Amino acid sequence: ILLSVLLQVGFFPSECVELINDKVPQSMTNSVPKPVSKKHGKLITFLRTFMKSRPTKQKLKQRGILKERVFGCDLGEHLLNSGHDVPQVLKSCTEFIEKHGIVDGIYRLSGIASNIQKLRHEFDSEQIPDLTKDIYIQDIHCVGSLCKLYFRELPNPLLTYQLYEKFSDAVSAATDEERLVKIHDVIQQLPPPHYR
């Protein structure tokens, strides 16, 4: 029944239908009713209307129904959607750390997990949390941990999978001077969002 409805709505091109019919057992094809009943006709009309009246992604964003992910989203895609040069989460966190977080082990020690998750949730909800709240000032390490979490969850790492071998070769150079030149050369090859 679903196949006949989808065929009527026009979701399958005719070539696909032939392929499906070749693979479907004879016992099943005999049981599929050929004519579309009045009830199915109403369903087809409803599906067509529903598909045509679906709001665009932009409208859903404007209404606050659709939220763009921050964590676990491709860096270039996230920046394109947000209109920023650098992710807001990194900008907010680094500014906070430069002002309040010059302490030993700011990126080495972990913050309290519940504080990290609160911050993550706020950034994922397209809000900029107030990092000067006592809860974060008293747990400065949670802000450093959030930065590390952001980088860890990028689908393509900051230094990219594509340039991994080149970075590996660059850091293996014999002298400090040669290493510096090679690393500089590879950094220039990063995609613009990653380079920024």
Buried (B, 14 or more C-beta within 10 A) or exposed (E): EEBBBBBBBEEBEEEEEEEEEEEEEEEEEEEEEEEBEEEBEEBBEEBEEEEEEEEEEEEEBEEEEEEBBBBEBBBEEBBEBBEBEEBBBBEBBBEBBEEBBEEEEBEEEBBBEEBBEBBBEBBBEBEEBEBEEEBBEEBBBBBBBBBBBBEEEBEEEEBBEEBEEBBEEBEEBEEEEEBEEBBEEBBEEBEEBBEE
